[in-house]
Amino acid sequence: MIMIPLLFLATASAQDDVYQKPSEFIGETFGGNAPKAGAVTLTKAQQGEIKKLIGRFYSSNRVRYWTDGKKAAWILEEIGKTKPITIGCVTSAGKIVRITVLIYRESHGWEVKQPFFTNQFRNTALKSDGKLSASIDNIAGATLSTRAMRKMAKLALYLDKQR
C-alpha cells in the first residue's frame, strides 16, 4: 500500500507545469487576433553573438516570432537545472514589455513564474556590453532558473533587433 502513494508522487513530479499554452500567450498578447508568424534565421555570426550573450549557441537556427509591427512575441526555451523552461516574452522598441513562464518542468525554482520576479524585467533593454539594463534579483533556491530567465530575456532582446 505504501508503493501506491510513492508511485503517484513520482508521476506527479515528472509532469510539466503548464501555466499557459503558447498559443494562448500569443492570442492574449495580440487581443485574440494573432498575426502570422515570422522567423529570424540565424547566421553563424548571429549564433556567435548569441553564444556571447547566453553562453552557448541557440538550439535552433530559426526562431519564430509574432508581430503586429509595434510589439513582437517570442516563445523561447532554456535549460534551468536539467530541464527546459518555456517562456513567452513580449518586446517593443528594444525593451521587454512582459515576460512570463509558460511551461515549467523542474522540481525546484518554480518561483520564477511569480509576478514579483517577472515584473523585474519590465522596461529592461539590452546594453551594448550584452548585459540587461536592470538588475534582476536572484531567488534563493532558484539560482539556475533565475539564470535561465535572464538568458532568455537577453536572447529575446537580441532577436528583436534582428527581425
Buried (B, 14 or more C-beta within 10 A) or exposed (E): EEEEEEEEEEEEEEEEEBBBEBEEBBBBBBEEEBBEEEEBEBEEEBEEBBEEBBEEBBEEBEBBBBBBEEBBBBBBBBBBBEBBBBBBBBBBEEBBBBBBBBBBBBEEBBBBBEEEBBEBBEEBBBEEEEEBEBEBEEBEEBBBBBBBBBBBBBBBBBBBEBE
